[in-house]
């Protein structure tokens, strides 16, 4: 029985595809096996030294592979913990931020008493911080409304762990500075969104955002304007009591605020312009 030309050609193509896939799979196994084979007779100190050399010269993929081998062979030792931390840093340098955070989360979970725990939290903060550096200045108010601030909050939380749990850590001072930066950026973001909602006539939404700044970002420069937005939004809704409460808080905390001296005539709708 003769096979049609079309069927014969399809069979030939399928065979080549399967052969190619098998070759790729085998190649992956060979790479993994090669790393294990190359280090089979090495001491754990040599593996560590080679991993560090690779990382310092920019060979991050190779460094991560070596650190993985070291973790297995030195399991339960401080060297294995060091390998985890340095692997996370290599992943970060290689812009593999999600992998770096996963490595650090695993380290934090498995080594709650490690002397390197402060660094683990600090590095996690830095990794998340890098995802947010400069994001505020590059965004419009509409972008800010749509942007997820999860990474910024993760970064702040990690630095806060360093500051509160390890106040004497060598990383505590820098963590504090970064917390201030993040808090200022996030409060400005919330304030920009509050202003956007106000200008759209969505006064309840503006109040919610402004209240978030007042409640969650104490001490940031945005608090003064947030209180002004609150008062202005309550005025727009005809809510005199909460408007006056917002003004009293504004006067108490910012007695020199220019917003306290803008024209305001009680029952009328005239007010100040924030920007």
Wavefront OBJ file of the C-alpha trace (Angstrom):
o trace
v 0.000 0.000 0.000
v 1.437 3.408 -1.019
v 1.472 6.394 1.369
v 0.177 9.648 -0.207
v 2.851 12.292 -0.711
v 1.103 14.752 1.673
v 0.920 12.162 4.453
v 4.562 11.171 3.868
v 5.660 14.819 4.075
v 3.624 15.418 7.267
v 5.143 12.324 8.826
v 8.640 13.535 7.942
v 8.024 17.011 9.405
v 6.538 15.558 12.614
v 9.533 13.306 13.011
v 11.921 16.258 12.679
v 9.923 18.287 15.217
v 9.966 15.433 17.726
v 13.670 14.888 17.150
v 14.356 18.601 17.664
v 12.307 18.717 20.858
v 14.106 15.685 22.216
v 17.442 17.284 21.393
v 16.515 20.465 23.244
v 15.369 18.470 26.265
v 18.573 16.462 26.203
v 20.640 19.642 25.895
v 18.976 21.011 29.024
v 19.783 17.833 30.900
v 23.367 17.946 29.661
v 23.851 21.481 31.002
v 22.518 20.453 34.412
v 24.567 17.280 34.408
v 27.681 19.155 33.320
v 27.502 21.512 36.295
v 27.142 18.580 38.668
v 29.893 16.636 36.934
v 32.286 19.563 36.844
v 31.917 20.104 40.561
v 31.764 16.455 41.568
v 35.258 16.420 43.050
v 35.257 19.971 44.320
v 35.216 20.978 47.954
v 32.364 23.178 49.087
v 34.847 26.017 49.575
v 35.957 25.748 45.970
v 32.360 25.764 44.739
v 31.712 28.873 46.793
v 34.845 30.573 45.473
v 33.953 29.752 41.868
v 30.383 30.986 42.353
v 31.600 34.293 43.766
v 34.088 34.734 40.921
v 31.344 34.124 38.358
v 29.032 36.600 40.057
v 31.677 39.300 40.340
v 32.566 38.931 36.653
v 28.925 39.137 35.547
v 28.354 35.425 34.936
v 25.150 35.447 36.958
v 23.486 32.419 35.368
v 26.525 30.257 36.041
v 26.848 31.695 39.551
v 23.244 30.798 40.371
v 23.829 27.220 39.189
v 26.907 26.909 41.387
v 25.122 28.392 44.393
v 22.334 25.847 43.875
v 24.878 23.026 43.957
v 26.504 24.500 47.046
v 23.151 24.768 48.849
v 22.613 21.048 48.350
v 26.065 19.903 49.361
v 26.454 22.238 52.335
v 22.859 21.897 53.550
v 22.387 22.845 57.192
v 25.528 24.954 57.390
v 26.080 28.704 57.527
v 27.810 28.407 54.155
v 24.556 27.156 52.639
v 22.787 30.189 54.094
v 25.449 32.462 52.630
v 24.987 30.750 49.274
v 21.255 31.484 49.355
v 21.815 35.160 50.060
v 24.482 35.553 47.411
v 22.337 33.652 44.917
v 19.512 36.131 45.549
v 21.904 39.013 44.918
v 23.119 37.412 41.673
v 19.506 36.969 40.548
v 18.833 40.611 41.371
v 21.887 41.745 39.415
v 20.646 39.609 36.522
v 17.289 41.495 36.702
v 15.514 38.294 37.751
v 13.626 40.179 40.459
v 10.838 37.669 41.017
v 13.346 34.834 41.393
v 15.418 36.944 43.789
v 12.382 37.703 45.964
v 11.383 34.034 45.964
v 14.895 33.044 47.096
v 14.808 35.638 49.886
v 11.315 34.626 51.021
v 12.517 31.043 51.249
v 15.587 32.106 53.240
v 13.477 34.151 55.661
v 11.043 31.279 56.135
v 13.677 28.599 56.695
v 16.250 30.611 58.687
v 14.403 32.726 61.276
v 17.423 32.746 63.581
v 20.103 33.402 60.985
v 22.601 36.221 61.601
v 21.984 37.181 57.986
v 18.252 37.761 58.457
v 18.595 41.550 58.564
v 20.403 41.484 55.233
v 17.748 39.198 53.748
v 15.003 41.694 54.607
v 17.148 44.600 53.439
v 17.930 42.957 50.103
v 14.272 42.090 49.608
v 13.472 45.762 50.147
v 16.137 46.818 47.652
v 14.885 44.351 45.033
v 11.324 45.649 45.303
v 12.569 49.239 45.573
v 14.359 48.884 42.240
v 11.038 48.116 40.569
v 9.680 51.495 41.705
v 12.644 53.860 41.385
v 11.559 56.982 39.555
v 8.071 55.673 38.816
v 6.230 58.623 40.330
v 7.824 61.368 38.264
v 7.183 59.510 35.013
v 3.441 58.991 35.494
v 0.354 61.077 34.845
v -2.465 61.249 37.386
v -4.520 58.817 35.309
v -1.560 56.399 35.305
v -1.338 56.683 39.097
v -4.966 55.632 39.479
v -4.380 52.499 37.428
v -0.947 51.563 38.819
v -0.570 48.764 41.325
v 1.546 49.881 44.290
v 2.142 46.339 45.528
v 5.910 46.380 44.965
v 6.287 49.740 46.737
v 4.359 48.436 49.738
v 6.446 45.235 49.783
v 9.622 47.300 49.725
v 8.439 49.539 52.572
v 7.406 46.520 54.661
v 10.800 44.839 54.182
v 12.735 47.955 55.199
v 10.433 48.372 58.187
v 11.384 44.857 59.343
v 15.041 45.889 59.313
v 14.404 49.111 61.235
v 12.088 47.638 63.873
v 13.666 44.213 64.392
v 17.311 45.095 63.818
v 17.727 48.757 64.833
v 21.490 48.292 65.300
v 21.971 46.632 61.920
v 24.416 48.179 59.476
v 21.471 48.293 57.037
v 19.075 50.124 59.375
v 20.117 53.680 58.472
v 19.754 53.182 54.731
v 16.460 51.356 55.312
v 15.113 54.397 57.169
v 16.090 56.731 54.334
v 14.433 54.490 51.773
v 11.276 54.247 53.889
v 11.033 58.047 53.912
v 11.448 58.166 50.142
v 8.807 55.499 49.567
v 6.347 57.062 52.013
v 6.723 60.459 50.337
v 6.296 58.975 46.869
v 3.243 56.934 47.816
v 1.601 59.816 49.682
v 2.156 62.070 46.659
v 0.580 59.391 44.513
v -2.473 59.171 46.769
v -2.734 62.975 46.844
v -2.534 63.220 43.058
v -5.335 60.676 42.782
v -7.436 62.599 45.331
v -6.968 65.765 43.285
v -7.888 63.910 40.098
v -11.111 62.620 41.630
v -11.955 66.069 42.997
v -11.576 67.650 39.582
v -13.831 64.940 38.139
v -16.496 65.819 40.699
v -16.072 62.465 42.464
v -15.923 64.047 45.920
v -16.479 60.900 47.975
v -13.604 59.174 46.156
v -11.447 62.265 46.682
v -12.251 62.210 50.411
v -11.327 58.514 50.668
v -7.945 59.094 49.033
v -7.181 62.216 51.060
v -8.112 60.406 54.278
v -5.703 57.627 53.295
v -2.867 60.155 53.134
v -3.793 61.626 56.523
v -4.152 58.217 58.190
v -1.253 56.307 56.625
v 1.481 58.816 55.803
v 1.965 60.872 58.930
v 4.817 63.325 58.698
v 4.950 63.499 54.906
v 4.709 66.844 53.072
v 1.509 65.640 51.383
v -0.480 65.777 54.635
v -1.038 69.513 54.451
v -2.584 69.414 50.996
v -4.504 66.238 51.819
v -6.284 68.088 54.636
v -7.043 70.930 52.251
v -8.518 68.464 49.746
v -10.630 66.990 52.523
v -12.004 70.367 53.518
v -12.626 71.363 49.911
v -14.396 68.082 49.099
v -16.618 68.295 52.194
v -17.455 71.861 51.206
v -18.461 70.703 47.739
v -20.805 68.147 49.328
v -22.251 70.725 51.708
v -20.952 68.900 54.782
v -20.016 71.712 57.153
v -19.065 69.765 60.292
v -16.452 67.454 58.712
v -15.214 70.426 56.665
v -14.617 72.418 59.838
v -12.987 69.392 61.502
v -10.533 69.106 58.612
v -9.739 72.800 58.865
v -9.105 72.556 62.615
v -6.676 69.685 62.080
v -4.997 71.656 59.298
v -4.630 74.702 61.551
v -3.306 72.673 64.470
v -0.650 70.839 62.460
v 0.155 73.513 59.880
v -0.579 76.898 61.529
v 1.305 78.739 58.775
v -0.459 76.934 55.952
v -1.491 79.298 53.125
v -4.686 77.271 52.698
v -5.949 78.652 56.017
v -5.886 82.204 54.685
v -7.522 81.699 51.323
v -10.866 83.362 50.707
v -13.700 81.317 52.171
v -17.180 82.657 52.833
v -18.959 79.905 54.733
v -22.164 79.040 52.899
v -20.956 80.060 49.463
v -19.101 77.675 47.164
v -16.002 79.804 46.748
v -12.782 78.173 47.899
v -9.143 78.033 46.987
v -7.362 76.339 44.143
v -4.967 73.681 45.248
v -2.819 73.614 42.151
l 1 2 3 4 5 6 7 8 9 10 11 12 13 14 15 16 17 18 19 20 21 22 23 24 25 26 27 28 29 30 31 32 33 34 35 36 37 38 39 40 41 42 43 44 45 46 47 48 49 50 51 52 53 54 55 56 57 58 59 60 61 62 63 64 65 66 67 68 69 70 71 72 73 74 75 76 77 78 79 80 81 82 83 84 85 86 87 88 89 90 91 92 93 94 95 96 97 98 99 100 101 102 103 104 105 106 107 108 109 110 111 112 113 114 115 116 117 118 119 120 121 122 123 124 125 126 127 128 129 130 131 132 133 134 135 136 137 138 139 140 141 142 143 144 145 146 147 148 149 150 151 152 153 154 155 156 157 158 159 160 161 162 163 164 165 166 167 168 169 170 171 172 173 174 175 176 177 178 179 180 181 182 183 184 185 186 187 188 189 190 191 192 193 194 195 196 197 198 199 200 201 202 203 204 205 206 207 208 209 210 211 212 213 214 215 216 217 218 219 220 221 222 223 224 225 226 227 228 229 230 231 232 233 234 235 236 237 238 239 240 241 242 243 244 245 246 247 248 249 250 251 252 253 254 255 256 257 258 259 260 261 262 263 264 265 266 267 268 269 270 271 272 273 274 275
